[in-house]
Every structure is written in structure tokens, then in C-alpha cells.
């Protein structure tokens, strides 16, 4: 049956079997045959502008463009005849007729497709004697520069901005030899500053404001890392020279994001070298934070934690974790809190109700989780309560690509307008905060709405009833019982329905999976399960307290009342990001310890500040919001700071000398990941896939399906947008330099100003 769906044609003398509708240029690529092109780019509309991909086709009188030629049964194609070679040389000569030939100073030198083709096909002389046209270089934004003479008018940038990003910030002006690429404002680029146009440009016409005139590609080393900002887990290739990141792009297309990167992934890396970065420990002396040695700082922390526990019991100590620390660090933090400190007061800022989703899906979680690839491949997507264009840009890219490539049908329910609604077949706008009520209406048609809203919801429900294999995406507004209603209703749709909870930050999902929760152990095992407590207690070398601890909000309230005496904060800034009063919430603490990169509002109030390494400076793994695990690699060596992994491990040894539990024996993140793989539900991922740069789906879930309702106010989104991402956003000078970042056009919500995490 499969053979009947294939066609056979001849390519350079060899028979090739391929699917009907396949372009000759793609069929040639699958056979390892290079057909050069400048304008063609997979996934974008066909242009046939550069004419470099000309090939001979038997029984056709003229050369044909392989980028628009569909392979048909019996076709005979030749890609390297004398006529084809001459045509390619002529095209190179034509393209160079107005090219400035400034390769020694062009930032694209060494990575330029035109340069490569010139060496392969070009001539050492030209028949064109006309004077070359010249235009001065233009600065369209602090991040994007345009040099018109270098442009070969392939129109890749225009198409990726229009089709891929749905922004339409670029166009073409004038005609013929005078044609130039123009931004959507006179001399200024008003867009999402994603930089896709820079990466996709085959020459040096569009260059990056972060990289231009800094170095050459052969002088750098390249490290593929998951982006440290939002929760989508895009792989970004960091270009490093002299222990400094000079550039980030999508050179490695093997990640879950393919060729896509947003502004944060491409330009938001310079926080690592920001002058305000903390490089040495700080200890409060005489009311002021003063530099101290590592030995002094760690001894101070251990001694004072011991004092608090002896004077007030372990229940008066709280621990707040991070959405940006690695899985291994979160795993160690869980063990550090419950065994070394003896407290279950452990929580983090939950930006999506992953626990609720796990509870609703139960044992079928692995088969019911949607990956980033599933979003693209789905015939239909239901999006509930998340502004994906700003908060989850890869998800938005996958939806747009699915709509373009195979007619994906998008349905949306949202309490705020969104650019992605332009792609929707049906978009129901409800009042802000009532998205959960709309979900319950879909499930049971209960509750009263305005007639127009009821009609829209009914139309959406009817349309989804005719769909199959739907992917359901939902944000922080959908939690607890609303997730159960959504899973129950959507699970009855045709085919296999899959779900994805949309969080905010790089390891929002991983923090929940690793049990940075007051009532859950790693893998969402309930703390009330005596067998699970005993299992992890034996593994960690101690006894885990049985009573559930305080939530993050509960810890801050207890500190206000003087019931919480010590707070250990790792990579979070609750005094700025948590709704409600700030400074008075820690007035009753005897000890505040913060592991952080910068002097945040919380760190400024700390008794001890321990400088921590960032994601690009350490090894480990991150889990994106879909549950896909990827390895993070050390791109640069931290100058002074230490990884949270090492800090927790060393501090556990310090405390063990004072009689507080057994020390953590895991010495490396690799050893911790191996323990996680063996002991955490759903994390039995394949190391070979991770080491090869791929992603593995992790799906921890409690064994029985259970009812779960998160504590009030425990799950909420910071509503970051494309130019903010927790604490890191304000220290990314490239991002904050753009007009878009200063204007903050999409939301006036106070929570947009939250600076929660690294």
C-alpha cells in the first residue's frame, strides 16, 4: 500500500522514490545531492527569484527551477550538466555585478552562502563594467542593521516576517536594480525584534547589533543550550570567544524549535556579563551587606540555620525554589529542605497547574501530553487563556506554521486580545478571569453568559465536536477542577486528545516535576503516601516529615506573623513578584539567605547572599512546559559565582558537621540525573538522546487519578512578554534598548512588571 503512494523519477542517473508533491530540490537533498539556491527556504512560500537552482529536465526545452518543480512519475532530472554549471556561473556573475565585495569586513564572512557559491561556481572576472549603486548602511533598530548593496533580493526576510511571524514588518520598495528591502516605518523597524530576518539572510545584508564587527565565526566555539528565558525550551546556539557569549542564533536546527528563536532567545544573553552581577558572597555586617569569602559565608549560613532549628524547630524554616534552576538542582533542593533542614515548607512560583494536569490524567499522562511537534502536526488546536504570541512564542510559531502548511484549525477562548487570534477559525473573547467558567460551560453547558458569548461558545463546541486528534493548550487561569472538566470533556472528542499546560519560565515544569511543592515529592508522589516517603527517605539518607508544609504565600504570611524564622531563597524574588505588601513580609525573620545572580529586592534584604551561576554557566537538564527534557551545557566559566548544585551540596556537608542530616553524596549533575532517571516517575529518559542534543518526553504522574485543587493564589502567571523574563529581563541590555521594550505595548497589567526569577 505504501509503494502505491510513491512515485519514481530519475535524478542524475539514479532512480529516486519519493512522495507525490515533493519538490525536486527536496528530493535531491534527501539523496545527498546539492542543488544550490538563495531564495528557497523550507516552509516558506516559493519565490524562484535567484535562479541558482536551475536543473535540466528531459523533454523540457529550458532549464527549470528545482525549488518550484514538483517531481512526477518517470521524470528525468540532471543537476550537474555543463549547461547547468554555466547557468549557475552566469547567475553568480549577475549577483556580484552590484555586490560590494567587502568580504574582509562583512560580518557574514565565513558563513555567507553567496561567498560559498562564488568559490564553487563563480568566475575571477566580470563582463559588467557599470558603476555600482551604493546606499549607506541603515540602523533599523539597536538589534538589526541593513546594508542594501549586499542584498541579493532573495526575499527570505520578507517572507519569514510575513508568513512565519505574522508581523509584516518588511517589504520591497522600488523596481528592478533599484529594489531595496524597506521596514514598515521610515528608517525604523517596528516589530517583535525576533531577528529571524538576520539568521535567514544568506548574505550580509542584515546583521546583528549584538555581534557585528566583534569577531569571525572560526574564532568562536559553539555550544547548544536550551534558552534560559521562557518555558518553551528552544535550543539556541551560543557563540563564545574568550569566555564571553558574543552571539546567539539558531545554528543548530536539531532542537524542538527548528529554525525559530524569539527576541529573548537570540538577543537576551548579555545578562551574564552585566556589571551589576554579584561575583562574591555578601554577608550583612552592622546592617550592611559586605563582601566575604566563601568559607565565611557558608559557615555563617550553616551556623545560623542550626541556631534557628534548635531554637524554633524545623517547621519554622522555609525554602523557596526557582523556575530557572536545573532539574538536578531542584532535586537536590528538595532533598536539602526535607532531609537536611527537616522541613516541608517548600514551594516555588507555580506558573501553570502541572500538578492539576497530572492528577486529572493519572496513569495515561505519558500518552496524553502534547509535545511542541504535536502542536505543529495537529489537525486542530484549542487554546485557552494564554497570550502565546508573547508568553509562549514557540507555541505561537508552531500554530502559525501548522495553519500555513497543512491547514491546522485553531480555536481559542481568551480573556484578552491576541495576535494569534488572526489565525483562529473561532476565537471567543470572554471577560478577563472567566476562562475557567467558559471551560465549565463547554463541559456541562452550565452558567449564564451574554447571548453573543453563549452563541460563540456553542459554535466553538460544535466545531470541536467534529474534530479529531485535538491538542488542548491552557494557561495559568485553568487550574484544579477546571482542568478536570477540560480533560473530561476534551477526552471525549474524536481521536486522541493531547494536553499541554503553558507555564512561564525555562524550568517551570521541571520545578514541579522535581517536587518543589509543600505536599508533593518528585514525580508528583503525594507526601501523604507513606511508602513514597519511606522510599525517598531511604534514598536520601533520612526521614521525611509526614505533614504537608506551607505554600509560598503561606510562608510569606507566616514570616509576617513571626511564625517563620528562617527563609532560604534560591533564584526567586518574592518581595517584588508576589502580589501584596513586600518588605513587611520578612520583618519577622531571624535569617534570610538568598542564592542569586543580582541584588534583587529580596537579595537586598538578605542576611547572606550567595552568588549563583546562570544556566549558560553550568551543566544539567531542563524540562520545557511540554515535558521535553534537554541537557544544558556550560558555555562559559563563571568568574566567582558557583552553581546552585554545588552550593546546596557543600552546604549540606557543612550542616552535617553540625548534626543536621547526612551530607549529599551526589557530586555531579550527571550523577544526579542518573538517580532521577532511576527513581522519579516518568523520568526514565534515554541518555543517548539527550547527549545527542535531542529532547526526551518526561511524564511523571501519580498512579491513581485523583482530585486536586491548588491552594488559592498558588498558581498565577507573571504575564511576561517578549522583552521581559523575570529578573533576567531587566539585565538584558540588548532587549531593553529596543523601542518595543520601552513601550511595553501589549499589557498594562501590574504583573507585567514582576521580576520573579532569574
N, C-alpha and C positions, 0 to 999 in steps of 0.2 A: 504494500500500500504506500509506503514511504517513497519507493522508487517512482511510482506514478506521479508524485508531486515534484519530481526533479526534472530539470532539463539538462541536456548535454550540448556543449559547444566546444570548439577548438580554440585554444589560446596558446600562441607561439608553438604550435605543433603538438600540443598535448591536450588530451580530452579533459574537460572540466565539467563536473556535475555540480549544479547549484540550484537554488530555489527560483521559481519564476519571479520576475520583477527585480532580480538582482542587477545592480549596475555593473558594467564591465570593470570599472575601476576598483570596485569592492571585490569582485571575483578574482581579479589579478592579485590584489593584496592577500587574499586567502591562500594563494598559491606561491606567495613569496616573490611575486613579480612586481617590480616598482613601475608605476605609471605616475610620473611627476605631475603635480598640479599646485596652483597657488590659491585659486578661488574656491575649490571644493573643500568642504569640511563636513564630516559625517553628522547627520542630524539637522543640518541647516538646509534651507531651500537651495535648489540647484541654480547656478549662475552662468556657467560656461563663459566666463569673462576673460580668463587668462590664456586660453587655447594651448596650454602646455601639455594637456593630457591627450593630444591627438593620437589616434591609432588608425591602422589600416584595417578595413573590413572587406573581405572578399565579396565581389559583386556590387560594391558601392563605389561610385566614381570619385568621391572625395574623401579626404581624411575626416574621421568622426571624433567628437569629444567623448572620451571614455566616461566622464563624470555625468553625462546625461544619456548615454547609450545603454539601453536595457538588453541584457543577454537573452537571446532567443534560441530555440532548438535548431541545431545544425549550423549556427553562425561560426564563421572562421575569422579570428581576430589575430593581428600581428602587431606587437608593440615595439619592436626594435629594428625595423627595416631602415634602409638608407633614407627613404623618403621621410619617415617619421623622425629620424635623427636630425635631418636638415630642417624640418619644420620646427623642432624644439630649439635648435640653434638660432633660427631666424626670430623666434619669439623672444628668446633671451636678449638678442641684439636689439630688438624693438623696445623691450622693457628698460634696457640700460641707456637708451637714447637720451632720456631726460633724467636718469638717476645720477645723484651727485658723486657716486663712487668715493664716499668718505668712510669706507670700512675701518680704517685705523682709529677713528674717533666715534664711530657709531656703536651705541650700546648693544646692538643686536649682533655685532661681530662675533663669529664663532658659533652662533645659534641661528643664523639667517638662512632661510630657505632659498632666497634668491642667490645668495653667495654660494651655497652648495650647488645649485643648478648651474651657475656660471662656471664653476670649476669643472662640472661634469659635461656640459654641453656647449658652453659659450666659446666665443672667439676672442682673439687678442687684439682685434681691431674692429672698427665700425665704419659703415658707409654713411652714417648720419653726421653731417658737419654743421648742423644748425646750432645756434646758441641755446643753451639750456635755460629753461624757465626757472626762476628762483622765487621762493616765498620765505619770509623769515619764520623761524620756529615759533609756535604758539603754545602758551601755557593755558590749557583749558581749565585746569584745576590744580591744586597743590599735588595731586597724585597722577595726573595724566597730561603728557606733553605731545604735541603733534608737529611733525616735520613733513610738510606737503611734498617737497621734491623727492623724498624717499618712497612715497606712496605709489603702489603699482595698481591701485584701483581694483583690488580683488573683492571688495565689499564684504569681507568677512565680518569686520567690526560692525557695520550697519546691520547685518542680518542677525548677529548674535545679540545685539542690543534690542532689536525689534522682536525677533522670534523667541530667543532664549530667555531674555529678561523682561520682555513685555514693557520696555521703558521708552523705546523710540527716541533716544537722546541724540542719535547720529543720523545724518542724511548726506546726500550728494548734491553739490552745487555746481553750476556752470556746465559746459558741454565739451566733448572731445578732449583735446590735450590740456585744456584749461580746467578740467573737472577736479574738484577737491572734496574732501570729506569735511562736513560742517557740523558743529554742535548745535543743539536745539536753542541756544541763546547766542547772541552775537559775541563771539570770542570767549564763551564760557560754557562749561559743561554742567548741566543741571540733571543729575541722575542719582543712582544708588551707589556710585563710585565703586562698583564691583571689580573694575579692572579687567573684565573678560576681554574687552577690546584690545588691551595690551598683549595679553597672552596669545590671543588668536591671530594677531597680526603676523604675517610671515616675514616681514621685513622690519626695519627700524623706524617706521613712520610714527608709531605710537609707542612711547616709552614711559617708564615708571618714575615718578618723582622720588621714590624711596631708594632707587638703585642707580639711576643714570650717573655716568662718569665716576663710579666708585671703583669698579674692578672689571675683570674679564671672567667669563664663565669657566675657563680652565684653571683659574687661580682659586676656585672655591671648592669646598666639599659639599655634598648634598645629603640631607637627612630627611627622610619621610616621616612625618609626625601627624597624628590627629590634631586638628585645630583646638586650641585651648579655650575657645570662647563659648559658642552656643552648643546645644545638645545634639546636633545632627552628626557630628563625628566626621566631618570632611577631612580627607587626608591632604595635607599641604607639604610641599617640598621646600625645606628651609635651605637657603644658600648661605654658607658660613665661610668666613675668612677671618683669620686672626682672632678666633674665639668670639666673633660678633656676627649676628644674623644680619645680612645685608639685603636679603630679598626673600619673599615667599611667593610661590606660584603653584600651578597645578601640573608641574612637570611629570609627576608620577600619576598616570591615569588609572592606576590599579585600585584606587580607593573606592569607597561607596559613592563618592561624588563624581566619579569620572572626570570630566574637564571643568566642573563647576567650582568656583570659590566666590564667596561674597567679600565685602569690603574688610570685614574683620579677619577673615582667613588670609587675605592677600596683603593687607597693609597693617594689621594690628599686632605687630611683633616687637615693636621698639620699646615696650614697657620693660623688657628685660634689662635694658641699659639705661633706664631713666635715672637722672641724677638723684632723685628722692628715694631710690631703692635702699632699703636697710641692708647694710653689709656686715654689721657686728651686733652681738646681743646688747640689749639695753636693760638695765636694772634701775628701779626707782630708788634714788638716794636723796634724802632730805627733800622729798616732794617732787623731785625732777628725775626724768629718765636720763641715765648717763651710760656711756659705753662700758662694757665689761667683757672679760674673757669668757670663752665658752665654759670653762671649768667653773667659774664663779656663778654664771647664770644658771647652769643646770643644777649645781649644788643648792642654789637658792630656791629653785623650783621644787626640788625633791624635799628639802628640809621643811619648807612651808606647807607643802601638801601633806606631809606626815603630821605636822602640827595640827592642821585643820581636821584631819581624820581622827586623830587621838582626842582632840578637844570636843568635836561636834558630831562624830560618826561619819561614815562614808556617805550616807544619804544626803549630807549637806554639800556634797561636791557635784558639780555639773560639768558636762562635756558637750561642746557644740562642734560638729564636724562641718566639712566643706563639700561643695558640689564640684570642685576642681581638683581635689587631690585624687591620686590614683586608686584603683581598686585595692591594691596591696596596702596602701597607706590607710584606707578606710577599714580594711580588715584588721590591721594592727591597732587602729584606734578603738575598734570595738573590743578587742581583747584587752587593751590598755585600760579602758574605762571599767569593764565588768570584772576583770581579774585583778589588775594591779591596784586600781583605785577602789574597787569593790562597789561601784555604783551603776545603776541602770538609768541614771539621769543622762541620757544620751540622745541627741537629736540633731537635725540639720534643717535648713530651709528647704521644705519639700515644694517643688515647683510643679509637680504633677502627682496624681494619686496612683503611684505604681503599686502600692500595697492593695488598694481597692481593685485594681485590674487583676492582680494575681489572685485575690480572693474570689473574684467573680468567675475567672476562667478555671482556676484549680488545676487539676492534672492535665487538662487539654491546652495549657498555656503555650507550650512549645509549638504546637500545630496552629495556634490561633494568633500568633504575633506576626505583625507585618514588618518586613524589612524595608529599607529605602528602595531596593529594587522592586519590591511588591507594589509600592506606591506608583512607580512608573508603569508597571506592566498591568495594573488593574484595569478592568473594563469600566469600573465606576468607583468613585471615592466620595465618602460622606465626611465632610469637615465640620466639626462642631467646636465653636468657642476657642479659636486661636487665630491670631493675625500672623499667619505663616510667612507672609512676604517679609516681615520684619523679625519675627521671633524664631522662625524655623525656615530660613531661606532655601536650604537644600530641598526640603519637602515641597516648597512652592515651585522650585525648578523642576522637580520630578513630575509634579502635576502638569505644569505647562508643557513639558516635553511629551507626556502621555497624551495630552489633548492634541498636540500637533502631529504626532507620529502614528497614533492608532485610534484616535477619536475617543479618548478617555472622557467619561461624563462626570463632571464634578457637581456635587450637591453640597450646599453649605447652610449652616444655621449659626448666626453670629450676632452678638450684641453691639458690634461696631463695624463700620465700613472697612473694606479691604480691597486692595488692588486685585487679589486673586479672584474676587467675585466676578471680574470681567470674563473669566474662563468658565464660570458656572452655568450649567443648564438651568438650575433653580437655586436661587440664593434667598433665604428667608432671614430678614433682619428683625430681630426681636429686641426688646429693651435690654440694656446692659445688666448683666447679672441674672437674667431669666432663662439662660440657655438650658440649665438643668430642668427647668419646668417644661421647656419645649421638648426635651428628650422624653420626659414622662408622658407628655401628650402623644408622642409617637408610639410609645409602648402601650398606653391604655386609653388614649383619647379622653383624658380627664383634665379638668381645669378649663377656665374661661379665658378667651382671648378676644381681641377685636376681630371683627368679621374678616377683614383683609388678611390678618395674620393666620387665622384659622384656615382660611381658604388656601393660603400659601403652604401651610404645614400639611394639609390634606393632599395637595398636589405633589408635594415632595414625597410624602409617604407612599402615594400611589405609584409614582415613578420608580422609587426604590424597590417597591414590591415586584416590579417587572425585571429588576436587575439580578445579576448573579455574580458571585466572587467579589463582593464589595469589600473595599478597605475602609475602615472607620478610623478617623483621626479625631482626637479630642484634647482640649487643653485643661488647665487647672480648674476651670469653672465646673467641670464634670468630675464628681468625686463621690465615693461611698455608694449610697443607694442609687444615685443617678447612673453610675457605671453599671450596676447590676441590671437596671432597667434597660440600658442601652445594649448590653451584651445579650440579655434575654430576647429583646425584640430583634436586633440585627442578626442574631444567630439563627433566626427563622427565615431569613432571606435566602434566595436561591444560591446554590453552590456552597463554597467555603468562604465564610466571612472572616476577615482578619482585622486585628485592632492594633492601634499604636497610641499610647499616651504621650503627649507632647510636653516635655519639660523645657527648662530654660538654659541650663549650663552644661559644660563639657562632660561632667560625670554625675549629673543629676540622677540618672538611672542607676549608675554604679553605687552611689552612696546608699540608695535604698536597698539594692541587691545585697550589699555587704552588711546590712543590719545596723546602719547608723540611725536607729529608731529606739524609742524607750520600751517598746513592747515586742520587738522582733529581733531574732538572731539572724545571721547570714542565711540567705535563701528564703527569707520571709517565714522562717520557722517561728511559731508563736513562743514567746517567752514562758507562757503558761504550760508548755509541753515539757514535762519533767524529763522525758527521755532525751529530747533535744538539748535541754540544759546540761544534762549529765554528759552527753556526747561531746559538746563543745567545751565543757569544763574539763573533761579528761584531756582533750586535745590541747587546751591552752594551759593546763597545769594549775588549776584552781577551781574554786566553787563559784558558780554564777548565782547572784541573788535571785530569788523567785519573783519578788514583787516588781511590777512594771514601774518604770521611772517617770520622771517629769518630761513633758514635751518642751520644746524650745520656749514657747510662750510661758509655760508653767515655770520654767527655770528663771526667766526674767521676772515674773511676778513674785516668785519665792525670794529672789535676791532683793526686790523692793521691800519685802516684808521682813527681811533679815533672816529668813529661814534657810537660804542658800548661802554658804560661807566662802566657797571657792568655785571659780569657773575657769575651765580650760578651753580656750577657743582656738580652733585650727582653721585658718583660711576663711573666716567669715567676719562680717561686720554688723552684728545685730543692732548696735546702737544707732546705726544710720538706716538700715534697711527695714527693720521691723516696725510695723505700724504702732503708733502710740508714743508716749514720752520716752526719752532716751537716757540721758545721763543719770537721772534719779533711779533708774532700774538697777544700777550696780552699786548704789550707795551703801548697801548693807553687806557687801562682800569684804572678806578679810584678804582675799587673794584673787587676782585676775592675771592669768597667763595667756598670752596670745602668740601663736605662730603665724607670721605674716610677712609679706614682701614689702609693704609700705606702712607708714604711720597713719593708719585709718583712724576714724573716730573712736573705734573700740580700742585700738592699739595705743592711742594717746592716753587712755585712762588706765592702761595695764600697769601692773607691778613689775612684770618681766615680759619683754618682747624678744622672741627668738626668730631671727631672720630665716626665712624659708626659701628654698629653691622653687622655681616655676616649672611648669610642665615640660618646657623645652630644655630643661637642665637636669632631667632625671629619667630613669628607666621605670617601666611599669606598664600598666594597661588601663584603658578607659572603656567604658561601655556607653554607647550613644543611646538616645532616647528610644530607639527601636530595639535595643538589647544586643546590638552588634559590638563585639569586643575587638579592640585593636591594640597593638602594642605602641607605646610611646618610647622614643629613644632620646638619649642625651645628645643634643645638637651642640651645646656649648657647656663649658665647665663653670659652675657658679663660683664667683670670686667672693668668698666669705660665707654666704648662706649655706645651709645644709638642707637636704631633703627631709620632708616630714617623716618619711620612713626611718631615716637614721635618728632623727630627734626622738621619736617615740621609742625606738629600740634602746638607745643609750639611756634615756630617762627611766625606762623600766629596770635597767640594771642598777641605776642609782637608787631607785626606790627599793629594790630587792635587798640592797645592803642595809636599808633601814627597817627591814622586816615587812615590807609591803609586797607580798606575792612573789612568784617566780619570775625571773627575767625572760624577756622574749628571746627565744633561741634562733629565730629566723634571721639570717644575716644579709640576704639579698632579696630584691623584689622577685627574682626568678624563683627562689625557694618558696616565697610566699604564694606566688601564683600556682606553683605545683601543689601546695597544701590546699589552696582554694579549689583547684580542679578536682581534688580527691574528696573534699568534704562539704562543699557548698552546692546545694541543689541547683541543677541546670548549668553549672559552670564547668562541666566536663568537656571543655572545648579542645580542639586539636592544636597542639603546639606548632606543628608543621605549617598549618595555615597561617597562624599568627606570625611566625618567623619569616614566612614568605611575603609578608606585607598585606595579607588578606584579613578579612573580618569573619568572626565566628559568632553565630547567634547563641546567646545565653538566655535561658528561660526558667529561672527558679520560680517555684510555685509551692504553696502549701498543699499537702496531699489531698485533703478534702476540700470541696467547695464550701466556703464559709461566708457568713455575713460580716461585713466590716464597714465601719463608719469612722473616718478620721476625726480626731478632736477638732473642735471648732477653731477655725483660723490657722490650722497647722499647714494647710496646703494653699498656697497662693503664688501667683506669678509676679515677678518684678516688672513685667511688661517692658523689657529692654527692646531696643530697636537696632537698626543696622549699624549704629555708631556708638552703642553702649554695650557693656557686658560686665556687670558687676564692678568691683574695684578696678579691674584691669582697664576698663574703658577710659577712665579719666587720665590714665598714664600712657595711653597710646597717642602720642603727639601727632602722628600722621592722620589718624581718624579725626581727632578733634580740630585739625586745621581746616577741614572742609566746611563749605557753607552749609551743607546739609546737616552736619553735626551741630553747628551753632544754631540753626533754625529749629531743629527737632520738630519736623513738620507733622509727624503722624499722630502724636499723642500729647495731650496736655495733662495726663494723669500724674499726680504727685509720685506714684510708684515708679514712673519712668526715671525719676531722679535717684532711685535706690541704688546703693553701691554695696551689694551683698557680699560678693565672693571675689576671690582672685580671678 
